[in-house]
Amino acid sequence: QVQLVESGGGLVQPGGSLRLSCAASGRSFNGAAMGWFRQAPGKEREFVAAIKWSGGSRSYADSVQGRFTISKDTFKGMVYLQMNSLKPEDTAVYYCAAGMGLITSRVRDGAAYTYWGQGTQVTVSS
């Protein structure tokens, strides 16, 4: 049974930092793309960042480029999202997702991902 379990969300002031973690288990993720997506109230889900499980190439949404960093530890089965210089507009539920065999051109498409976590709330507010 595949499981993606997010943790690390919370309340942070503008300009602060958080690190989200995603524990991936239940199958081999070789060849997969691991993505972070977010959904704010009343808005559609949007792509945040992705990393290839094998090789490690990264992609970022323009809105987080330079502030967020995605990384992985394949031995531990973990994917991370380091979020710096947080803004109120970063407030959302953040989801970890796994897409098997995704090519780079598709990593921003949430519909291409097979497995999803339950999400973790990130609130940026003073």
Buried (B, 14 or more C-beta within 10 A) or exposed (E): EEEBEBEBBEEBEEEBEBEBBBBBEEEEBEEBBBBBBBBBEEEEBBBBBBBBBEEEEBBBBEBBEEBBBBBBEBEEBBBBBBBBEBEEEBBBBBBBBBBBEBEEEBBBEBEBBEBBBEBBEBBBEE
